[in-house]
Amino acid sequence: MKQYVITISRQFGSLGRTIAQRLSETLQIEFYDRDIVEETAKRMGLPVSVVSNKEENPNTAFFKRQYPLGMGIGSMQDEIFSIQENIIRDLAKRESCIIVGRCADSILMDMDNHLNVYVYAPVEARLRNCTEILKMDERTARKMIREVDRSRELYHRRYCPEYNGPSTNKDLMIDSSRFGVDKTVAILAGIAKDLFGE
């Protein structure tokens, strides 16, 4: 089997992360999401919570305290992105894996064996996932759906010059509410096996 990478971008509440985790189990390859944040924090000498909050959102309280006039906010986010870009490239060179978010589809555009997936779902389905599976109250869920989607959009526009909407760089877009988690995983696993060999 060829060495390959699957990148998964997703809308908040679409269960894209859950799908990525289960897909990694099905394909028996590594799954990277929070590990990238942890390694970034380690390299920067910052708490994981700070990097996690900052990587897609420059308006966190920590950075407002550090840079009360706004000085340095963009450069700190740039530094986080640069470090994560190096981590993502290193992971892709090292082994077959699944990488969630962080513009990995754009970063690995020059890699031969990749499959870039976007997981989405209608708002009401995402709201249901947030309240029933993630146990969020409805008001918080609606706010998170709106704000996280917006933050991810702005993040892509900042770091992916070619970005022109969610379909940019994607090989496949799939509605997780149409197929459910298990069937979505089965579809993606089948495509990966067909593309990269068993």
DRENDO-838979 format. One record per residue: residue number from 1; y, x, z of N, C-alpha, C, O in turn; residue in one letter. Coordinates in steps of 0.1 Angstrom, whole numbers, plus 5000, padded with zeros to 4 digits. Atoms other than C-alpha are relative to their C-alpha. Example, Ala and Ser with C-alpha at 12.3 -4.5 7.8 and 13.67 -1.06 7.14 Angstrom:
% residues 2
{1,{4988,5009,5000},{4955,5123,5078},{5012,5009,5000},{5012,5019,5007},"a"}
{2,{4989,4991,5000},{4989,5137,5071},{5011,4992,5008},{5022,4997,5009},"s"}
% end
This chain:
% residues 198
{1,{4988,5008,5000},{5000,5000,5000},{5012,5009,5000},{5013,5019,5007},"m"}
{2,{4987,4993,5000},{5035,5012,4992},{5008,4999,5013},{5006,4989,5020},"k"}
{3,{4991,5002,4989},{5060,5019,5019},{5011,4991,4996},{5017,4993,4985},"q"}
{4,{4990,5010,5003},{5085,4991,5020},{5008,4995,5012},{5004,4998,5023},"y"}
{5,{4992,5006,4990},{5112,4974,5039},{5004,4985,4996},{5008,4983,4985},"v"}
{6,{4995,5013,5002},{5120,4937,5043},{5012,4998,5009},{5011,5001,5021},"i"}
{7,{4988,5002,4992},{5155,4929,5054},{5002,4984,5001},{5000,4977,4991},"t"}
{8,{4998,5014,4998},{5162,4895,5069},{5014,4997,5006},{5017,5001,5017},"i"}
{9,{4987,5005,4996},{5197,4880,5071},{4998,4985,5004},{4989,4979,4998},"s"}
{10,{5003,5014,4996},{5200,4846,5087},{5013,4993,5006},{5022,5000,5010},"r"}
{11,{4990,5008,4994},{5223,4818,5098},{4996,4998,5015},{4984,4998,5018},"q"}
{12,{5003,5002,4985},{5225,4813,5136},{4993,4987,5002},{4997,4976,4996},"f"}
{13,{5008,5012,4997},{5199,4789,5148},{4990,4996,4989},{4983,4986,4990},"g"}
{14,{5010,5002,5011},{5178,4791,5116},{4986,5005,5004},{4976,5003,4996},"s"}
{15,{5013,4994,4995},{5150,4809,5136},{4996,5012,4991},{4985,5016,4991},"l"}
{16,{5003,4988,5008},{5153,4839,5113},{4994,5011,5008},{4986,5019,5002},"g"}
{17,{5005,4989,4992},{5147,4863,5141},{4985,4998,5004},{4977,5007,5003},"r"}
{18,{5014,5004,4997},{5115,4844,5152},{4991,5002,4988},{4980,5007,4989},"t"}
{19,{5007,4998,5012},{5104,4844,5116},{4997,5015,4997},{4986,5019,4993},"i"}
{20,{5001,4985,5002},{5110,4882,5113},{4989,5006,5009},{4981,5014,5005},"a"}
{21,{5010,4995,4990},{5090,4888,5145},{4985,4997,4996},{4976,5005,4996},"q"}
{22,{5014,5004,5004},{5060,4868,5133},{4996,5006,4987},{4984,5009,4985},"r"}
{23,{5003,4994,5012},{5062,4882,5099},{4995,5015,5002},{4986,5019,4996},"l"}
{24,{5004,4986,4996},{5059,4917,5114},{4986,5000,5005},{4978,5010,5003},"s"}
{25,{5014,5001,4994},{5028,4906,5133},{4990,4998,4988},{4979,5004,4988},"e"}
{26,{5008,5004,5011},{5013,4891,5101},{4997,5012,4991},{4986,5015,4987},"t"}
{27,{5001,4988,5009},{5020,4922,5080},{4996,5013,5007},{4993,5023,5001},"l"}
{28,{5003,4988,4991},{5013,4946,5109},{5009,5012,4997},{5005,5023,4995},"q"}
{29,{4990,4990,5001},{5045,4965,5104},{5011,4998,5011},{5011,4987,5017},"i"}
{30,{4991,5000,4990},{5073,4973,5128},{5012,4990,4997},{5015,4987,4986},"e"}
{31,{4989,5009,5001},{5102,4949,5135},{5012,5006,5008},{5010,5009,5019},"f"}
{32,{4988,4994,4994},{5137,4962,5143},{5012,4990,5000},{5016,4985,4990},"y"}
{33,{4988,5008,4998},{5166,4942,5157},{5008,5006,5012},{5017,5014,5011},"d"}
{34,{4994,4995,4988},{5176,4949,5193},{4998,5015,5002},{5007,5022,5008},"r"}
{35,{5003,4986,4999},{5161,4984,5190},{5012,5008,4994},{5015,5019,4999},"d"}
{36,{4989,4993,5007},{5189,4993,5167},{5013,5000,5009},{5020,5010,5009},"i"}
{37,{4989,5001,4991},{5215,4982,5192},{4998,5010,5011},{5007,5017,5015},"v"}
{38,{5003,4991,4989},{5198,5001,5220},{5002,5015,4996},{5007,5023,5003},"e"}
{39,{4998,4986,5005},{5197,5033,5199},{5014,5004,4997},{5019,5015,5000},"e"}
{40,{4986,4998,5002},{5233,5029,5189},{5007,5003,5013},{5015,5012,5014},"t"}
{41,{4993,4998,4987},{5244,5025,5225},{4996,5014,5006},{5005,5020,5012},"a"}
{42,{5004,4987,4995},{5224,5056,5235},{5008,5011,4993},{5012,5020,5000},"k"}
{43,{4993,4989,5007},{5240,5077,5208},{5015,5000,5003},{5022,5010,5002},"r"}
{44,{4986,5001,4997},{5275,5064,5217},{5003,5002,5015},{5015,5003,5019},"m"}
{45,{4998,4999,4985},{5270,5067,5255},{5007,4988,5006},{5015,4989,5015},"g"}
{46,{4994,5013,4995},{5279,5030,5260},{4989,4991,5004},{4978,4993,5001},"l"}
{47,{5010,5010,4996},{5262,5001,5277},{4995,4992,4988},{5003,4990,4979},"p"}
{48,{5006,5008,5011},{5239,4981,5254},{5008,4987,4998},{5011,4983,4987},"v"}
{49,{4992,5013,5001},{5259,4949,5262},{5013,5002,4993},{5017,4993,4986},"s"}
{50,{4987,4997,5006},{5291,4965,5250},{4998,5001,4984},{5005,4995,4977},"v"}
{51,{5003,4999,5014},{5276,4975,5216},{4996,4987,4994},{5000,4984,4983},"v"}
{52,{5005,5013,5004},{5259,4942,5213},{5011,4990,4997},{5011,4983,4987},"s"}
{53,{4988,5009,5001},{5291,4922,5218},{5009,5005,4990},{5016,4997,4983},"n"}
{54,{4989,4995,5009},{5312,4945,5197},{4995,5001,4985},{5004,5001,4977},"k"}
{55,{5004,4997,5014},{5290,4951,5166},{5005,4990,4990},{5008,4994,4978},"e"}
{56,{4995,5010,5010},{5300,4919,5149},{5012,4992,5005},{5017,4983,4998},"e"}
{57,{4989,5007,4994},{5329,4908,5171},{5010,5009,5006},{5008,5015,5017},"n"}
{58,{4990,4991,4995},{5361,4929,5176},{5008,4994,5011},{5017,5001,5016},"p"}
{59,{4991,5006,4991},{5376,4904,5200},{4994,4998,5014},{4998,4990,5022},"n"}
{60,{5006,5001,4987},{5355,4910,5231},{5010,5006,5011},{5019,5013,5008},"t"}
{61,{4991,4996,4989},{5372,4915,5265},{5000,5015,5003},{5010,5020,5006},"a"}
{62,{5001,4986,4998},{5359,4950,5269},{5009,5008,4991},{5017,5017,4996},"f"}
{63,{4991,4993,5009},{5377,4962,5238},{5014,4996,5001},{5023,5004,4997},"f"}
{64,{4986,5003,4998},{5408,4943,5246},{5006,5008,5012},{5017,5011,5012},"k"}
{65,{4995,4991,4989},{5410,4962,5279},{5001,5014,4996},{5011,5021,4999},"r"}
{66,{5000,4986,5004},{5402,4995,5262},{5012,5002,4991},{5018,5013,4991},"q"}
{67,{4990,4999,5010},{5427,4989,5234},{5009,4988,5001},{5009,4979,4992},"y"}
{68,{4992,5012,4998},{5453,4964,5247},{5009,4997,4988},{5013,4985,4987},"p"}
{69,{4991,5002,5012},{5475,4968,5216},{4993,4999,4987},{4999,4998,4977},"l"}
{70,{5008,5001,5012},{5446,4965,5192},{4997,5013,4994},{4990,5014,4984},"g"}
{71,{5002,4986,5006},{5446,5003,5185},{4985,5004,5002},{4980,5003,5014},"m"}
{72,{5014,4995,4999},{5411,5016,5178},{4989,4990,4999},{4978,4994,4998},"g"}
{73,{5010,5010,5000},{5393,4983,5177},{4992,5001,4987},{4980,5002,4987},"i"}
{74,{5007,4999,5012},{5385,4986,5140},{4992,5013,4999},{4981,5013,4993},"g"}
{75,{5007,4987,5002},{5376,5023,5142},{4988,5000,5009},{4978,5007,5005},"s"}
{76,{5012,5001,4991},{5352,5016,5171},{4989,4992,4993},{4977,4996,4993},"m"}
{77,{5010,5008,5008},{5335,4989,5150},{4995,5009,4988},{4983,5008,4985},"q"}
{78,{5005,4991,5011},{5334,5014,5121},{4990,5010,5005},{4981,5013,4998},"d"}
{79,{5010,4990,4994},{5317,5040,5143},{4987,4994,5003},{4976,5000,5000},"e"}
{80,{5013,5007,4997},{5291,5015,5154},{4993,4997,4987},{4981,5000,4986},"i"}
{81,{5007,5003,5013},{5284,5005,5118},{4995,5013,4994},{4984,5013,4989},"f"}
{82,{5004,4987,5005},{5282,5042,5107},{4987,5005,5007},{4978,5009,5000},"s"}
{83,{5012,4995,4993},{5257,5050,5134},{4988,4991,4997},{4977,4996,4995},"i"}
{84,{5011,5010,5003},{5236,5018,5127},{4996,5003,4985},{4984,5001,4983},"q"}
{85,{5004,4997,5013},{5237,5027,5090},{4990,5012,4999},{4980,5011,4992},"e"}
{86,{5009,4988,4999},{5221,5061,5098},{4986,4996,5006},{4976,5000,5001},"n"}
{87,{5013,5004,4994},{5195,5045,5120},{4992,4992,4991},{4980,4994,4989},"i"}
{88,{5007,5008,5010},{5186,5019,5094},{4994,5008,4989},{4982,5006,4985},"i"}
{89,{5005,4991,5011},{5182,5046,5067},{4988,5008,5005},{4978,5010,4998},"r"}
{90,{5011,4992,4994},{5160,5067,5090},{4988,4991,5002},{4977,4996,4999},"d"}
{91,{5011,5009,4998},{5138,5037,5099},{4993,4997,4986},{4981,4997,4985},"l"}
{92,{5005,5004,5013},{5134,5028,5062},{4992,5012,4994},{4982,5010,4986},"a"}
{93,{5007,4988,5005},{5124,5064,5053},{4987,5003,5008},{4978,5008,5002},"k"}
{94,{5011,4996,4991},{5100,5067,5082},{4987,4991,4998},{4976,4996,4999},"r"}
{95,{5011,5009,5000},{5078,5036,5078},{5003,4986,4994},{5015,4983,4992},"e"}
{96,{4998,5014,5004},{5073,5001,5064},{5004,4992,5012},{4999,4994,5023},"s"}
{97,{4994,5008,4988},{5093,4977,5086},{5008,4988,4995},{5011,4986,4983},"c"}
{98,{4991,5011,5002},{5113,4946,5089},{5013,5003,5008},{5012,5006,5020},"i"}
{99,{4988,4997,4994},{5150,4950,5097},{5009,4987,5000},{5010,4981,4989},"i"}
{100,{4992,5013,4999},{5171,4920,5109},{5015,5003,5001},{5020,5011,5009},"v"}
{101,{4985,4999,5000},{5208,4918,5100},{5006,5013,4998},{5000,5022,4992},"g"}
{102,{4992,4988,5000},{5234,4945,5103},{5002,5006,4986},{5002,5018,4984},"r"}
{103,{4997,4996,5014},{5240,4946,5065},{4989,5009,4994},{4992,5017,4985},"c"}
{104,{5011,4991,5004},{5206,4963,5060},{4997,4998,4985},{4993,5008,4978},"a"}
{105,{5002,5003,5014},{5203,4946,5026},{5009,5009,4991},{5005,5013,4980},"d"}
{106,{4990,4992,5007},{5234,4964,5014},{4998,5015,5002},{4999,5022,4992},"s"}
{107,{5002,4986,4997},{5227,4997,5031},{4988,5006,4992},{4988,5017,4988},"i"}
{108,{5013,4995,5007},{5192,4999,5015},{4999,4996,4985},{4989,4996,4980},"l"}
{109,{5000,5005,5014},{5203,4987,4980},{4993,5011,4991},{4987,5007,4981},"m"}
{110,{5006,4989,5009},{5192,5021,4965},{4985,5003,5003},{4980,5011,4996},"d"}
{111,{5014,4998,4997},{5157,5019,4980},{4992,4992,4990},{4995,4981,4987},"m"}
{112,{5008,5006,5010},{5130,5011,4955},{4992,4988,5006},{4993,4977,5000},"d"}
{113,{5009,5011,4995},{5106,4990,4976},{5006,4992,5012},{5004,4995,5023},"n"}
{114,{4994,5008,4989},{5126,4964,4995},{5000,4985,4995},{4999,4982,4983},"h"}
{115,{4999,5015,5002},{5127,4926,4998},{5010,4995,5009},{5009,4996,5021},"l"}
{116,{4989,5005,4992},{5159,4911,5009},{5000,4984,5001},{5000,4977,4991},"n"}
{117,{5002,5014,4997},{5156,4876,5025},{5012,4994,5008},{5017,5001,5017},"v"}
{118,{4990,5007,4992},{5182,4851,5037},{4993,4987,5005},{4989,4979,4997},"y"}
{119,{5005,5012,4994},{5170,4824,5061},{5011,4991,5004},{5020,4995,5012},"v"}
{120,{4990,5010,4997},{5191,4793,5064},{4994,4987,5003},{4982,4985,5002},"y"}
{121,{5004,5014,4998},{5189,4757,5074},{5012,4991,5002},{5023,4996,5005},"a"}
{122,{4989,5009,4998},{5211,4726,5075},{5005,5000,5015},{4997,5003,5024},"p"}
{123,{4994,5000,4987},{5235,4724,5105},{4992,4992,5011},{4989,4997,5022},"v"}
{124,{5007,5009,4990},{5216,4695,5122},{4987,5006,5004},{4983,5005,5015},"e"}
{125,{5013,4994,4997},{5183,4714,5120},{5003,5012,5009},{4995,5015,5018},"a"}
{126,{4997,4989,4991},{5199,4745,5135},{5005,4996,5014},{5001,5002,5024},"r"}
{127,{4996,5006,4987},{5215,4724,5162},{4988,4996,5008},{4987,4998,5020},"l"}
{128,{5012,5004,4994},{5181,4710,5170},{4992,5012,5005},{4987,5012,5017},"r"}
{129,{5006,4988,4995},{5166,4745,5172},{5007,5006,5012},{5000,5010,5021},"n"}
{130,{4993,4994,4989},{5193,4756,5195},{4998,4992,5013},{4997,4998,5024},"c"}
{131,{5001,5008,4988},{5190,4727,5219},{4985,4999,5005},{4983,4999,5017},"t"}
{132,{5014,5002,4996},{5152,4722,5218},{4992,5013,5003},{4984,5014,5012},"e"}
{133,{5008,4987,4998},{5139,4758,5214},{5007,5010,5008},{5001,5016,5017},"i"}
{134,{4992,4990,4993},{5167,4780,5226},{5006,4994,5013},{5012,5002,5021},"l"}
{135,{4995,5006,4988},{5176,4755,5254},{5015,5001,5003},{5019,5003,5014},"k"}
{136,{4986,5000,4998},{5213,4755,5248},{5005,4986,5001},{4999,4977,4995},"m"}
{137,{4995,5013,5000},{5235,4725,5255},{5007,4998,4987},{5011,5008,4980},"d"}
{138,{4996,5003,5014},{5248,4708,5224},{5014,5006,4997},{5016,5011,4986},"e"}
{139,{4986,4995,5002},{5285,4718,5228},{5000,5015,4998},{5006,5020,4988},"r"}
{140,{5001,4985,5002},{5276,4755,5232},{4994,5003,4987},{4998,5012,4980},"t"}
{141,{5007,4998,5013},{5252,4753,5203},{5009,4998,4988},{5009,5007,4979},"a"}
{142,{4991,5003,5011},{5278,4738,5180},{5010,5012,4999},{5013,5016,4988},"r"}
{143,{4990,4989,5000},{5303,4765,5190},{4994,5013,4995},{5000,5020,4987},"k"}
{144,{5007,4988,5004},{5278,4793,5186},{4997,5000,4985},{4998,5010,4978},"m"}
{145,{5003,5001,5014},{5267,4781,5152},{5012,5003,4991},{5012,5011,4982},"i"}
{146,{4987,4997,5007},{5303,4781,5140},{5005,5014,5001},{5008,5020,4991},"r"}
{147,{4994,4987,4998},{5314,4813,5156},{4992,5012,4995},{4997,5021,4990},"e"}
{148,{5009,4989,5004},{5284,4835,5150},{4999,5001,4984},{4999,5012,4979},"v"}
{149,{5000,5000,5015},{5282,4824,5113},{5012,5007,4995},{5012,5014,4985},"d"}
{150,{4987,4995,5005},{5319,4832,5109},{5000,5015,5002},{5005,5023,4994},"r"}
{151,{5000,4986,4997},{5315,4866,5126},{4992,5008,4990},{4996,5019,4986},"s"}
{152,{5009,4993,5009},{5286,4876,5104},{5006,5000,4986},{5005,5010,4979},"r"}
{153,{4993,5001,5013},{5305,4865,5073},{5011,5011,4999},{5012,5018,4989},"e"}
{154,{4989,4991,4999},{5335,4886,5083},{4995,5015,5000},{5000,5024,4994},"l"}
{155,{5006,4987,4999},{5313,4916,5091},{4995,5004,4987},{4997,5016,4983},"y"}
{156,{5005,4997,5013},{5296,4915,5057},{5012,5003,4991},{5012,5012,4983},"h"}
{157,{4989,4998,5009},{5330,4912,5040},{5007,5014,5003},{5012,5020,4994},"r"}
{158,{4994,4987,4996},{5342,4943,5059},{4992,5012,4995},{4997,5022,4990},"r"}
{159,{5009,4988,5002},{5312,4966,5053},{4992,5000,4987},{4986,5010,4984},"y"}
{160,{5007,5001,5013},{5297,4954,5020},{5010,4997,4989},{5013,4985,4987},"c"}
{161,{4990,5002,5010},{5322,4959,4992},{4996,4990,4989},{5004,4983,4983},"p"}
{162,{5005,5009,5011},{5300,4939,4968},{4998,4986,5005},{4994,4977,4997},"e"}
{163,{5004,5013,4994},{5296,4909,4992},{5009,4989,4994},{5021,4990,4993},"y"}
{164,{4994,5012,5006},{5304,4876,4976},{4993,4987,5005},{4992,4978,4997},"n"}
{165,{5007,5012,4995},{5286,4851,4998},{4986,5004,5004},{4981,5014,5001},"g"}
{166,{5013,4998,4994},{5252,4848,5015},{4989,5005,4990},{4979,5011,4993},"p"}
{167,{5010,4997,5010},{5233,4852,4982},{5001,5014,4995},{4992,5019,4988},"s"}
{168,{4998,4986,5005},{5247,4887,4975},{4988,5009,5005},{4985,5009,5017},"t"}
{169,{5011,4990,4997},{5219,4913,4974},{4987,4994,5004},{4977,5001,5008},"n"}
{170,{5013,5006,4996},{5192,4887,4982},{4991,4997,4989},{4994,4994,4978},"k"}
{171,{5011,5003,5010},{5159,4884,4964},{4995,4986,5002},{4989,4980,4993},"d"}
{172,{5006,5013,4996},{5150,4852,4982},{5008,4993,5011},{5012,5000,5020},"l"}
{173,{4993,5007,4990},{5168,4825,5001},{4990,4988,5004},{4985,4981,4995},"m"}
{174,{5010,5010,4996},{5146,4801,5022},{5005,4991,5011},{5010,4996,5021},"i"}
{175,{4996,5010,4990},{5153,4769,5042},{4989,4999,5010},{4978,4993,5007},"d"}
{176,{5011,5000,4990},{5133,4774,5074},{4997,4986,5005},{4986,4983,5010},"s"}
{177,{5003,5013,4996},{5137,4737,5082},{4991,4992,4991},{4984,4983,4995},"s"}
{178,{5009,5006,5010},{5119,4727,5050},{4985,5004,5003},{4976,4995,5001},"r"}
{179,{5014,4995,4999},{5088,4748,5057},{4995,5002,5014},{4983,5003,5017},"f"}
{180,{5005,4997,4987},{5088,4755,5094},{4998,5015,5002},{4997,5022,4991},"g"}
{181,{5002,4986,4998},{5083,4789,5110},{4987,5005,4994},{4988,5015,4987},"v"}
{182,{5013,4995,5004},{5046,4793,5103},{4999,5001,4984},{4994,5011,4979},"d"}
{183,{5001,5000,5015},{5048,4783,5066},{5010,5010,4994},{5007,5016,4984},"k"}
{184,{4990,4990,5006},{5080,4804,5060},{4994,5014,5001},{4995,5022,4992},"t"}
{185,{5007,4987,4999},{5061,4834,5074},{4989,5002,4990},{4988,5012,4984},"v"}
{186,{5011,4999,5010},{5031,4827,5052},{5005,5002,4986},{5000,5010,4979},"a"}
{187,{4994,4998,5013},{5053,4824,5021},{5005,5014,4999},{5003,5021,4988},"i"}
{188,{4995,4987,5001},{5071,4856,5029},{4990,5011,5000},{4991,5021,4993},"l"}
{189,{5011,4990,5000},{5039,4875,5037},{4993,5000,4987},{4990,5011,4982},"a"}
{190,{5006,5001,5013},{5024,4863,5005},{5008,5008,4989},{5002,5015,4981},"g"}
{191,{4991,4993,5009},{5054,4876,4985},{4999,5015,5002},{4998,5023,4993},"i"}
{192,{5000,4986,4997},{5054,4909,5003},{4987,5007,4996},{4987,5018,4990},"a"}
{193,{5013,4994,5004},{5017,4915,4997},{4999,5001,4985},{4993,5010,4980},"k"}
{194,{5000,5000,5015},{5021,4906,4960},{5008,5011,4995},{5005,5018,4985},"d"}
{195,{4990,4990,5005},{5051,4929,4956},{4995,5014,5003},{4996,5023,4995},"l"}
{196,{5002,4986,4995},{5039,4959,4976},{4985,5004,5001},{4982,5015,5005},"f"}
{197,{5014,4997,4999},{5001,4956,4975},{4994,4999,5014},{5001,5001,5024},"g"}
{198,{5006,5001,4987},{4976,4951,5003},{4994,5013,5004},{4989,5014,5015},"e"}
% end
